[in-house]
Amino acid sequence: MTAHTGEDLARRLDELAGFVVELAAGRLDARLDPTDESDEIDAIVVGLNMLAGELQGLTHDLEGRVSARTRELADAHAALELLAHSDPLTGLANRTLLHERLREVERSAAVPAVLVLDLDGFKAVNDSFGHEVGDALLLAVADRLRGVVRETDTVARLGGDEFAILLQDATSEQALDVAERVRATLAAPVVVAGRTCWVSASVGVRMGTRRGGSTDDFLRDADTAMYRAKSRSRGGVSVFAPAMRREAQARTRLADELRTALITGQLVVLYQPIMDLETDRVVAVEALARWRHPERGFLTPDLFLSVAEDTGLITALDLWVLETAAAQVARWRTDVLGDEPFTVHVNVSPVELRAPHFVEDIVDCTRRHGLAPQDVALEITEHRLLGDDALTREALEGLRTAGVGVAIDDFGTGSSSLGYARRAFVDEVKIDRSLVTDLDVDEHQLRITAAILVMAHAFDLVPIAEGVQTAGEAEALRRLGCRYAQGYHWSAPVAATELGARLRRQRA
């Protein structure tokens, strides 16, 4: 071993100290070469080099793990962002992302447009074929909607069968063009799971301005316009106007008042006689709801029926009318009618045909009041039938099996009921008043009504003419072979006491 001078030892210790400082500073790739002396200092150097190598390896491994964990966290965050901003079924934007995009547009100089659309007929598909087919239909609709917009626009699913489209910058003509393309693309049938599904879309359009506005207002106004389109006809387009907002607010108030009316007894049932044209006797009545509104006076169903349907109050309203009318007919049977054949006609919404236990509820009502099922006939408006779906057919079959009559109201104004008539789901048809007016003086009208009566008789249906105003119209119907009719020629809808008095006079 070579003897060291004091200077060599000091230099080596300085180098060793500097090496330690580098390692402490995190420079783990630093190394210090040992001398040929192989003394204690070299042993320390070798040990520190080994330690640096170990630390460098551990640090590299730790950095790799941290990097991987960071990527995992970033991926998880991206997944959460996607989950928070997209619809899990269709992959479209959800309501949250739509609001954010709309706020971004409002902060720019662009003039946006929002389209809200609701699928007409989706519930029938879902109820008839199941949720798997319904989900597949929604996926197909989402793909079609993506195909009618630009990459800069946003298509969102708001929930259920309701969608929205945000056009980043659009004129009213461009927005209406997109709305028409939406209607056209959804009008074509969709084949899912081997089944052909037909739906349409009611579209509401809300144009923006450069002044911006609340995102909630935008969507609410587009939604209001959509409901206006739906109320007019399926597959329609409606552009929002400020008056619609006032109408929507009025409908909301009316819905609240209708809830109160059902509880507080503001509703009444009137009865319009249905006449036998051969005997000129009352053989049935139609029960008609009326609302004694404390401020607006006597309201007919055309002023509140759509509100009842939109708010789900239609079920309670229909059942109340049925219970009231059944109880009244039971009293007439005891006091006046005895065993004489007599039927009360009650209007029900087509929506009710899909309600759970619908048929059982109807039959239970007749039993509670001591009536036979054939004492009741349910009227369903032709143009509001929701389609030839399994649940509707099942309900109609159940009613027929139970003996409850089914009548198609406003017959002759649509075609949806012909399928039910062919399969004997229907007993009676109410000939729409538009086909009865001036029947005795309008030859063209006479031929049309005659053809409809021939068709009704061909299906073994009992025709009942509505809206008869004159003796001439009544006589023309009788000559055409229509035996039953109702209208103001005989009586307006009247209170139960007045109708009861007429029945007593008739039996005298």
C-alpha positions in Angstrom: 0.0 0.0 0.0 1.4 3.3 -1.0 1.8 6.0 1.6 -0.4 9.1 1.1 0.7 12.6 1.5 -1.5 14.9 3.5 -2.4 16.7 0.2 -3.5 13.5 -1.5 -5.7 12.5 1.4 -7.3 16.0 1.6 -8.0 15.9 -2.2 -9.6 12.5 -2.0 -11.7 13.5 1.0 -12.8 16.6 -0.9 -13.8 14.4 -3.9 -15.6 12.1 -1.6 -17.5 14.9 0.0 -18.4 16.4 -3.4 -19.7 13.0 -4.5 -21.9 12.7 -1.4 -23.2 16.3 -2.1 -24.1 15.2 -5.7 -26.0 12.1 -4.4 -27.8 14.2 -1.8 -28.8 16.6 -4.6 -30.5 13.7 -6.4 -27.9 13.2 -9.1 -28.0 9.4 -8.7 -26.3 8.7 -12.0 -23.1 10.3 -10.6 -20.2 8.0 -9.9 -16.7 8.3 -8.3 -13.9 6.2 -9.5 -11.9 4.4 -6.8 -8.1 4.6 -6.9 -5.6 1.8 -7.1 -4.9 2.1 -3.4 -7.9 0.0 -2.3 -7.9 1.6 1.1 -10.6 2.6 3.4 -11.6 5.7 1.3 -11.9 3.5 -1.8 -14.1 1.1 0.2 -16.4 4.0 1.0 -16.4 5.1 -2.6 -17.3 1.6 -3.8 -20.1 1.4 -1.2 -21.4 4.8 -2.2 -21.4 3.8 -5.9 -23.3 0.7 -5.1 -25.8 2.6 -3.0 -26.2 5.2 -5.8 -26.9 2.4 -8.3 -29.5 0.9 -6.0 -31.1 4.2 -5.3 -31.1 5.0 -9.1 -32.8 1.7 -9.8 -35.4 2.2 -7.1 -36.0 5.8 -8.2 -36.5 4.6 -11.8 -38.9 2.0 -10.7 -40.8 4.4 -8.5 -41.0 7.0 -11.4 -42.4 4.3 -13.6 -45.0 3.4 -11.1 -45.9 7.0 -10.5 -46.1 7.6 -14.2 -48.4 4.5 -14.6 -50.5 5.6 -11.7 -50.8 9.1 -13.2 -51.9 7.6 -16.5 -54.5 5.5 -14.6 -55.7 8.5 -12.7 -55.9 10.5 -16.0 -57.8 7.7 -17.7 -60.2 7.4 -14.7 -60.7 11.2 -14.7 -61.4 11.0 -18.5 -63.9 8.2 -17.9 -65.6 10.1 -15.1 -65.8 13.2 -17.4 -67.3 11.0 -20.1 -69.7 9.5 -17.7 -70.6 12.9 -16.3 -71.2 14.4 -19.8 -72.5 11.6 -22.0 -75.6 9.4 -22.1 -74.5 5.8 -21.1 -76.9 4.2 -23.7 -76.3 6.2 -26.8 -73.0 7.9 -26.2 -74.6 11.2 -27.1 -74.1 14.3 -24.9 -76.3 14.4 -21.8 -78.2 17.4 -20.4 -75.1 18.6 -18.4 -72.9 18.8 -21.4 -75.6 20.4 -23.5 -75.9 23.1 -20.8 -72.2 23.7 -20.9 -72.0 23.8 -24.7 -74.9 26.2 -24.7 -73.2 28.5 -22.2 -70.1 28.5 -24.3 -72.1 29.5 -27.4 -73.8 32.3 -25.4 -70.4 33.7 -24.5 -69.5 33.9 -28.1 -70.9 36.1 -30.9 -72.7 33.1 -32.4 -76.5 32.9 -32.7 -77.5 29.4 -31.6 -80.6 27.4 -32.2 -82.0 24.6 -30.0 -84.2 21.8 -31.2 -86.0 19.5 -28.7 -87.6 16.4 -30.1 -89.8 13.7 -28.6 -90.4 10.4 -30.3 -94.0 9.6 -31.2 -94.8 5.9 -30.8 -91.8 4.9 -28.8 -93.8 3.8 -25.8 -95.8 1.5 -27.9 -92.6 -0.1 -29.2 -91.2 -0.4 -25.7 -94.4 -1.9 -24.3 -95.0 -4.3 -27.2 -91.5 -5.6 -27.8 -89.6 -5.0 -24.6 -86.9 -2.7 -23.3 -84.1 -4.4 -25.3 -85.8 -3.5 -28.6 -86.6 -0.1 -27.2 -82.9 0.5 -26.4 -81.9 -0.7 -29.8 -84.4 1.7 -31.3 -82.9 4.6 -29.3 -79.4 3.7 -30.5 -80.6 3.7 -34.1 -82.3 7.1 -33.6 -79.1 8.5 -32.1 -77.1 7.4 -35.2 -79.6 9.0 -37.5 -79.6 12.3 -35.6 -75.8 12.4 -35.8 -76.1 12.2 -39.5 -78.2 15.3 -39.9 -75.9 17.8 -38.1 -72.5 19.3 -38.5 -69.4 18.3 -36.4 -69.6 21.6 -34.5 -73.2 20.9 -33.4 -74.2 18.9 -30.4 -76.8 16.0 -30.3 -77.9 15.2 -26.7 -80.3 12.7 -25.2 -82.2 14.4 -22.4 -83.8 11.2 -21.1 -86.3 8.6 -22.1 -87.2 9.2 -25.8 -86.5 13.0 -25.7 -83.5 14.4 -27.6 -82.0 17.8 -28.2 -79.8 19.4 -30.9 -77.7 22.5 -30.3 -76.8 24.3 -33.6 -73.8 26.4 -32.7 -74.6 29.2 -35.2 -77.6 29.0 -37.4 -80.2 31.2 -39.1 -83.9 30.3 -38.7 -83.9 28.9 -42.2 -81.0 26.6 -41.3 -82.7 25.5 -38.0 -85.9 24.7 -39.8 -84.0 22.8 -42.5 -82.4 20.6 -39.7 -85.8 20.1 -38.1 -87.2 18.9 -41.4 -84.2 16.6 -42.0 -84.8 15.2 -38.5 -88.4 14.5 -39.3 -87.5 12.9 -42.6 -84.8 10.6 -41.2 -87.0 9.4 -38.4 -90.0 8.9 -40.6 -88.3 5.9 -42.2 -88.9 2.6 -40.5 -86.2 1.2 -38.2 -85.5 -2.5 -38.2 -84.1 -3.7 -34.8 -83.9 -7.3 -33.6 -85.7 -8.4 -36.7 -88.7 -6.1 -36.0 -89.8 -3.2 -38.0 -90.5 -0.2 -35.8 -92.3 3.0 -36.9 -91.8 6.2 -35.0 -91.9 9.9 -35.8 -90.6 13.0 -34.0 -92.4 16.1 -32.8 -89.8 18.9 -33.0 -89.7 22.2 -31.1 -87.3 24.9 -32.3 -86.0 27.8 -30.2 -83.9 30.4 -32.0 -81.3 32.4 -30.0 -80.2 36.0 -30.3 -76.9 37.8 -30.0 -78.1 39.1 -26.6 -77.8 35.5 -25.2 -80.2 34.2 -22.5 -80.6 31.6 -19.8 -79.8 28.1 -20.9 -82.8 26.9 -18.8 -85.0 29.3 -20.7 -83.7 28.0 -24.1 -84.4 24.4 -23.3 -87.7 25.1 -21.6 -88.9 27.2 -24.6 -87.8 24.6 -27.1 -89.6 22.0 -25.0 -92.8 24.2 -25.0 -92.6 24.4 -28.7 -92.2 20.7 -29.0 -95.4 20.1 -27.0 -97.2 22.5 -29.2 -96.1 20.5 -32.2 -97.1 17.3 -30.6 -100.6 18.6 -29.7 -101.3 19.6 -33.2 -100.2 16.4 -34.9 -97.6 13.7 -34.6 -94.4 14.4 -36.5 -94.9 18.2 -36.5 -92.5 21.1 -36.2 -93.2 24.2 -34.1 -91.1 27.3 -33.7 -91.2 28.9 -30.2 -93.0 32.2 -29.8 -93.3 34.2 -26.6 -97.1 33.6 -26.5 -96.3 29.9 -26.1 -94.6 30.6 -22.8 -97.7 32.3 -21.5 -99.8 29.5 -22.7 -97.5 26.9 -21.0 -97.8 28.9 -17.7 -101.5 29.0 -18.1 -101.6 25.2 -18.7 -99.5 24.7 -15.6 -102.0 26.7 -13.5 -104.9 24.8 -15.1 -103.3 21.5 -14.2 -102.9 22.6 -10.5 -106.5 23.8 -10.5 -107.7 20.5 -12.1 -106.0 18.6 -9.2 -107.9 20.8 -6.8 -111.2 20.3 -8.8 -110.9 16.5 -8.5 -110.5 16.7 -4.8 -113.1 19.5 -4.0 -116.0 18.3 -6.2 -115.9 21.0 -8.9 -116.4 18.4 -11.6 -119.8 17.1 -12.6 -121.1 14.6 -15.1 -123.8 15.4 -17.6 -125.7 12.9 -19.8 -126.7 13.2 -23.4 -129.4 10.8 -24.6 -128.6 8.2 -27.4 -131.8 7.7 -29.4 -133.3 4.7 -31.2 -134.4 6.3 -34.5 -137.0 3.5 -35.0 -138.8 4.0 -31.7 -137.7 7.6 -30.8 -136.8 6.3 -27.3 -133.7 6.9 -25.2 -131.8 3.6 -25.1 -128.4 4.8 -23.8 -126.6 7.9 -22.6 -123.1 9.3 -23.0 -121.5 10.5 -19.8 -119.6 13.8 -20.3 -117.4 15.5 -17.8 -117.9 19.2 -17.1 -115.9 21.5 -14.8 -117.6 24.2 -12.8 -114.5 26.4 -12.6 -114.8 29.0 -9.8 -113.5 31.8 -12.0 -113.9 30.6 -15.7 -117.3 29.1 -15.4 -118.5 25.9 -17.1 -115.6 24.3 -18.9 -116.0 21.5 -21.5 -113.4 18.7 -21.8 -111.7 20.2 -24.9 -110.4 22.9 -22.6 -108.8 20.6 -20.0 -108.6 17.1 -21.4 -105.1 17.6 -23.0 -103.8 19.0 -19.7 -105.1 16.0 -17.9 -103.3 13.7 -20.3 -100.0 15.7 -20.1 -100.0 15.7 -16.3 -101.1 12.1 -15.8 -104.4 13.2 -14.3 -106.4 11.5 -17.0 -106.5 8.2 -15.1 -108.1 9.8 -12.1 -110.5 11.8 -14.3 -111.6 8.8 -16.4 -112.1 6.6 -13.3 -114.1 9.3 -11.5 -116.4 9.7 -14.5 -116.8 5.9 -14.8 -117.6 5.6 -11.1 -120.1 8.5 -11.1 -121.8 7.3 -14.3 -122.0 3.7 -13.1 -123.5 4.8 -9.8 -126.1 6.9 -11.6 -127.2 4.1 -14.0 -127.5 1.8 -11.0 -129.9 4.3 -9.4 -131.9 4.6 -12.6 -132.1 0.9 -12.8 -133.6 0.8 -9.3 -135.9 3.8 -9.8 -136.9 3.7 -13.5 -135.3 1.2 -15.8 -135.6 -2.1 -14.1 -134.3 -4.8 -16.4 -134.7 -2.7 -19.6 -131.5 -2.8 -21.8 -129.6 0.5 -21.2 -126.0 1.4 -21.7 -123.9 4.3 -20.4 -121.0 5.4 -22.7 -117.9 6.6 -21.0 -114.9 8.2 -22.8 -111.5 6.8 -21.9 -108.1 7.9 -23.1 -106.2 5.3 -25.3 -103.4 5.7 -22.7 -105.6 3.9 -20.2 -105.7 0.8 -22.3 -102.1 0.1 -21.4 -102.5 0.7 -17.7 -102.0 -2.3 -15.4 -105.3 -4.0 -14.4 -107.3 -1.7 -16.7 -109.9 -4.4 -17.6 -110.1 -5.6 -14.0 -110.7 -2.1 -12.8 -113.6 -1.6 -15.3 -115.2 -4.9 -14.4 -114.8 -4.3 -10.6 -116.6 -0.9 -11.0 -119.6 -2.5 -12.7 -119.8 -5.2 -10.0 -119.6 -2.7 -7.2 -122.6 -0.8 -8.5 -124.6 -4.0 -9.3 -124.4 -3.5 -13.1 -123.8 -6.1 -15.8 -120.6 -5.5 -17.9 -122.8 -4.9 -21.0 -124.3 -1.9 -19.2 -121.1 0.0 -19.9 -119.5 0.9 -23.2 -116.1 2.6 -23.4 -115.5 5.2 -26.1 -112.0 5.7 -27.6 -111.4 8.5 -30.0 -110.3 7.1 -33.4 -107.5 9.5 -34.3 -106.0 9.2 -30.8 -105.6 5.4 -30.8 -101.9 4.8 -30.2 -101.3 2.1 -32.7 -101.8 -1.6 -33.2 -99.7 -2.8 -30.3 -99.8 -5.9 -28.1 -101.0 -4.1 -24.9 -103.9 -2.3 -26.7 -105.0 -5.5 -28.4 -104.8 -7.4 -25.0 -106.9 -4.8 -23.3 -109.5 -4.8 -26.1 -109.7 -8.5 -26.1 -110.1 -8.5 -22.3 -113.0 -6.0 -22.5 -114.7 -8.1 -25.1 -114.3 -11.3 -23.1 -115.6 -9.5 -20.0 -118.7 -8.3 -21.9 -117.8 -4.6 -21.7 -118.7 -2.7 -24.9 -116.1 -0.8 -26.9 -117.0 2.1 -29.2 -114.7 4.0 -31.6 -115.5 7.7 -31.3 -115.3 10.2 -34.2 -115.3 7.2 -36.6 -114.6 8.1 -40.2 -111.9 10.8 -39.5 -109.0 8.3 -39.4 -107.9 4.8 -40.3 -106.2 3.5 -37.1 -109.4 1.7 -35.9 -110.0 -0.4 -39.0 -107.5 -3.0 -37.9 -109.3 -3.3 -34.5 -112.7 -3.5 -36.3 -111.5 -6.3 -38.6 -110.4 -8.4 -35.6 -113.8 -7.8 -33.8 -112.2 -5.8 -31.0 -114.9 -3.2 -31.4 -118.7 -3.3 -30.9 -119.9 0.2 -32.0 -118.7 3.1 -34.0 -119.7 6.7 -33.4 -120.1 8.5 -36.7 -118.3 11.8 -36.5 -120.5 14.9 -36.5 -118.6 16.3 -39.5 -120.2 13.5 -41.6 -123.7 14.2 -40.3 -124.0 18.0 -40.8 -126.3 18.9 -43.7 -126.7 15.2 -44.5 -130.2 15.8 -45.8 -129.2 18.6 -48.2 -125.7 17.7 -49.3 -125.6 14.8 -51.8 -121.8 14.4 -51.6 -122.0 14.2 -47.8 -124.8 11.6 -48.1 -122.7 9.3 -50.3 -119.7 9.5 -48.0 -121.8 8.7 -44.9 -123.6 5.9 -46.7 -120.3 4.3 -47.6 -119.1 4.5 -44.0 -122.3 2.9 -42.8 -121.9 0.1 -45.3 -118.4 -0.5 -44.0 -119.6 -0.5 -40.4 -122.3 -3.0 -41.1 -119.8 -5.1 -43.0 -117.8 -5.4 -39.9 -120.9 -6.2 -37.8 -120.5 -2.9 -36.0 -123.4 -0.9 -34.5 -123.2 2.7 -35.9 -124.3 5.6 -33.7 -124.4 9.1 -35.4 -123.2 12.1 -33.4 -124.0 15.7 -33.6 -127.5 15.5 -35.1 -129.0 19.0 -35.2 -132.1 18.7 -37.3 -135.0 16.4 -38.0 -133.9 16.2 -41.6 -130.5 14.9 -40.6 -132.2 12.3 -38.3 -134.5 11.2 -41.1 -131.7 10.9 -43.6 -129.7 8.7 -41.1 -132.8 6.5 -40.6 -133.2 6.0 -44.3 -129.5 5.0 -44.6 -130.0 2.3 -42.0 -128.4 4.0 -39.1 -130.6 3.2 -36.1 -129.0 5.1 -33.3 -128.0 8.7 -33.0 -127.5 11.6 -30.5 -127.3 15.3 -30.8 -128.9 18.6 -29.9 -131.9 17.8 -32.1 -133.1 15.7 -29.1 -131.1 17.1 -26.2 -128.0 18.8 -25.0 -126.0 17.0 -22.3 -128.2 17.5 -19.1 -128.0 16.8 -15.4 -128.9 13.3 -14.1 -132.1 14.6 -12.6 -133.3 16.0 -15.9 -132.4 12.8 -17.8 -134.1 10.7 -15.1 -137.3 12.7 -15.5 -137.2 12.1 -19.2 -136.8 8.3 -18.6 -139.8 8.4 -16.3 -141.9 10.2 -18.9 -140.8 7.7 -21.5 -142.0 4.7 -19.4 -145.3 6.4 -18.5 
